[in-house]
């Protein structure tokens, strides 16, 4: 029943402790900085990530790469050869080609291993939103849910994950094509902070804006107050781009306002951080299902 491995991409941004405790295989994604290729260290406790954000603060401009079919086949096969099945939970297909690569790898491997179950599921999520879905999947696996039922559950519940985040520096969103140059310059001058989300299709959306950092953190809290379901039984995740004090402030605000079961605090790694920059703070929790 439970002889399968949960695999995901390093865009899940889960902390090393959770990855180890839940036995998740996290595939490192690749980024390029100063012409040198790096794989995200999924077991980094912050030292390498802080160094990465320091490079961004110096004006460095990294690029990121998707995981290719061959890499997925290599990793999936390593478990299939042990007579273990595979459940892969991918980064949103609306934000990366990695999901399609994992899907094509799965199709080919099903022909080679017809006796094994191989499922790849589009999380329709990014960063800690993807991480929250992976966390729930791993917890249900521990309780004995089989692979097929778990994959079906994920597909039915991707629209229940809420992701809300804000960024400190609009220039990184400008570079990624999310906002225009004039909007970025004016917004930076006026200390305008965007409030962003990921919709039910896994696409990044600009959902609003506020003036100043403290108001942007309060807005994340307000979104949770409006949209969370049964918060007292929820484990939520707060992620940050080397801005731990702000992330801890948000955690404090939430604990003072809403009952929650637990809060996971984590770094936003270099893959997502390449596009959101230093100072990003994100919040993810479960809400009512959004329809596509």
C-alpha positions in Angstrom: 0.0 0.0 0.0 2.7 2.5 1.0 5.6 1.2 -1.1 5.9 4.3 -3.2 8.1 7.5 -3.2 6.8 11.0 -3.2 9.1 13.2 -5.4 8.9 16.9 -6.1 10.9 19.8 -7.5 13.1 22.1 -5.3 10.6 25.0 -6.1 8.6 23.5 -3.2 10.9 25.5 -0.8 10.3 23.2 2.1 12.9 23.4 4.9 15.5 20.5 5.2 14.0 19.3 8.5 10.6 18.6 6.9 12.1 17.0 3.8 14.1 14.6 5.9 11.3 13.8 8.4 8.8 13.1 5.7 11.1 11.2 3.4 10.5 13.3 0.4 12.8 13.2 -2.6 13.3 16.8 -3.8 14.9 17.2 -7.2 17.3 20.2 -7.2 16.6 22.7 -10.0 19.4 24.7 -11.7 20.2 28.4 -11.8 23.0 30.3 -13.4 24.8 33.1 -11.7 27.8 35.0 -13.2 28.0 32.3 -15.9 28.3 29.5 -13.4 25.7 26.8 -13.1 24.4 25.8 -9.6 22.0 23.3 -8.3 19.8 24.5 -5.5 20.9 22.8 -2.3 17.7 21.5 -0.8 19.4 20.7 2.5 20.8 24.2 2.9 20.0 25.7 6.3 20.3 29.2 5.1 24.0 29.9 4.6 24.1 29.4 0.8 20.7 31.0 0.4 21.8 34.2 2.2 24.9 34.3 0.0 22.6 34.0 -3.0 20.5 36.9 -1.9 23.6 39.0 -1.2 24.5 38.6 -4.8 21.1 39.8 -5.9 21.5 42.8 -3.6 24.7 43.6 -5.4 22.8 43.7 -8.7 23.6 40.2 -10.0 20.9 38.7 -12.4 20.5 35.0 -12.2 18.6 32.8 -14.7 16.9 29.5 -14.0 16.4 26.2 -15.9 13.7 23.6 -15.9 14.3 19.9 -15.2 14.6 17.9 -18.4 13.1 14.6 -19.3 16.3 12.7 -18.9 16.8 13.8 -15.3 13.2 12.8 -14.4 13.7 9.4 -16.0 16.9 8.9 -14.1 15.4 9.7 -10.7 12.1 7.9 -11.3 13.9 4.8 -12.6 16.1 4.7 -9.4 12.9 3.9 -7.4 11.2 1.8 -10.1 14.3 -0.5 -10.2 13.8 -1.0 -6.5 10.2 -2.2 -7.2 8.8 1.0 -5.7 6.1 3.1 -7.3 6.4 6.9 -7.9 4.2 9.9 -7.2 5.7 13.1 -8.6 4.2 16.5 -7.5 5.4 19.1 -10.0 5.9 22.8 -10.1 3.0 24.6 -11.8 2.7 23.9 -15.5 1.7 27.5 -16.0 5.0 28.7 -14.7 7.5 26.1 -16.0 8.0 23.4 -18.6 9.1 21.0 -15.9 5.7 19.4 -15.4 5.5 18.6 -19.1 9.0 17.1 -19.0 7.9 14.9 -16.0 4.7 13.9 -17.8 6.7 12.8 -20.9 9.1 10.9 -18.8 6.3 9.1 -17.0 4.7 8.1 -20.4 8.0 6.5 -21.5 8.6 4.8 -18.2 5.2 3.3 -18.1 6.1 1.3 -21.2 9.3 0.1 -19.6 7.8 -0.7 -16.2 4.2 -1.8 -17.0 3.9 -3.5 -13.6 4.6 -0.3 -11.7 2.4 2.7 -10.9 3.8 6.1 -11.9 1.8 9.3 -11.5 2.9 12.9 -12.1 0.5 15.5 -10.8 0.5 19.2 -11.6 0.5 21.0 -8.3 -0.8 24.2 -10.0 1.3 25.9 -7.4 4.7 27.5 -6.8 7.1 27.8 -3.9 5.5 27.3 -0.5 2.1 26.7 -2.1 3.6 23.7 -3.8 5.4 22.9 -0.6 2.1 22.9 1.3 0.5 20.4 -1.1 3.6 18.2 -0.8 3.5 18.4 3.0 -0.2 17.3 3.0 0.5 14.5 0.6 3.4 13.2 2.7 1.2 13.3 5.8 -1.6 11.3 4.2 1.0 8.8 2.9 2.1 8.3 6.5 -1.5 7.6 7.5 -1.6 4.8 4.8 -3.3 6.4 1.8 -2.3 4.5 -1.4 -0.7 6.2 -4.3 -3.7 6.3 -6.7 -6.0 7.7 -4.1 -3.4 10.3 -3.0 -2.8 11.4 -6.6 -6.5 11.7 -7.1 -6.8 13.8 -3.9 -4.1 16.2 -5.0 -5.7 16.7 -8.4 -9.1 17.4 -6.8 -7.6 19.8 -4.2 -5.0 21.9 -6.0 -7.6 24.7 -6.1 -7.8 24.7 -2.3 -4.2 26.0 -1.8 -4.0 29.7 -1.2 -0.8 31.5 -1.9 -0.3 35.2 -1.1 3.0 37.1 -1.2 4.6 40.5 -1.5 8.0 41.7 -2.6 10.3 44.4 -1.5 12.0 45.3 -4.8 9.8 45.7 -7.9 12.7 45.5 -10.2 12.8 41.7 -10.1 9.2 41.5 -11.2 10.0 43.9 -14.0 12.9 41.8 -15.2 10.6 38.8 -15.2 8.0 40.6 -17.3 5.4 40.7 -14.5 5.2 44.5 -14.4 6.3 47.3 -16.7 9.4 49.5 -16.3 7.5 52.7 -15.5 5.3 50.8 -13.0 8.4 49.4 -11.3 10.2 52.7 -11.1 7.2 54.7 -9.8 6.2 51.9 -7.4 9.7 51.8 -6.0 9.9 55.6 -5.5 6.5 55.6 -3.7 7.1 52.5 -1.7 4.2 50.7 -3.3 4.1 47.0 -2.5 2.3 44.6 -4.8 0.1 41.8 -3.4 0.4 38.7 -5.6 -1.2 35.4 -5.8 -1.4 32.2 -7.8 -4.8 31.3 -9.3 -6.5 28.0 -9.7 -4.7 27.4 -13.0 -1.3 28.0 -11.4 -0.7 31.4 -13.0 0.9 34.3 -11.2 -1.5 37.3 -10.7 -1.1 40.8 -9.4 -4.0 41.0 -7.0 -3.5 44.5 -5.6 -1.1 47.0 -4.0 -0.6 48.8 -0.7 1.7 51.5 0.5 4.6 50.3 2.7 6.0 47.1 4.0 4.0 46.8 7.2 0.7 47.3 5.3 1.7 44.6 2.8 2.3 42.1 5.7 -1.0 43.1 7.2 -2.7 42.5 3.9 -1.3 38.9 3.8 -2.9 38.4 7.2 -6.2 39.8 6.0 -6.3 37.4 3.1 -5.9 34.5 5.5 -8.6 35.9 7.7 -10.9 36.1 4.7 -10.1 32.8 3.0 -8.8 30.2 5.4 -10.9 27.2 6.4 -10.7 25.7 9.9 -7.5 27.5 10.7 -7.1 26.0 14.1 -6.4 22.6 12.5 -4.1 24.0 9.8 -0.3 23.9 9.4 0.5 27.0 7.4 3.8 28.0 5.7 5.5 31.4 5.7 8.4 31.8 3.3 10.9 34.6 3.0 13.7 35.9 0.7 16.3 36.5 3.4 13.8 38.6 5.4 13.3 36.5 8.5 12.3 39.4 10.8 9.4 40.3 8.6 8.4 36.6 8.3 8.5 36.3 12.1 6.5 39.5 12.4 3.8 38.0 10.1 3.8 34.8 12.1 3.3 36.8 15.3 0.4 38.7 13.7 -1.2 35.5 12.6 -0.9 33.8 16.0 -2.3 36.8 17.7 -5.3 36.9 15.4 -6.1 33.4 14.3 -5.8 30.0 15.9 -3.4 27.8 13.9 -2.1 24.3 14.6 1.5 25.2 13.5 3.6 27.5 11.4 6.5 26.3 9.2 9.0 29.1 8.6 11.2 28.6 5.5 13.6 30.3 3.1 12.5 31.0 -0.5 15.2 29.3 -2.4 17.3 30.5 -5.4 14.9 29.3 -8.1 11.9 31.2 -7.0 14.1 33.9 -5.4 15.7 34.7 -8.8 12.3 36.0 -9.9 11.0 37.6 -6.7 14.3 39.0 -5.2 15.4 39.7 -1.6 12.6 40.7 0.8 9.9 38.5 -0.6 7.4 37.3 2.1 4.8 34.7 1.3 2.0 32.9 3.1 0.2 29.7 2.1 -2.8 28.0 3.7 -5.8 25.9 2.7 -9.1 27.6 1.8 -12.3 26.8 -0.1 -11.7 25.2 -3.5 -11.3 27.6 -6.4 -12.7 26.6 -9.7 -10.7 26.9 -12.9 
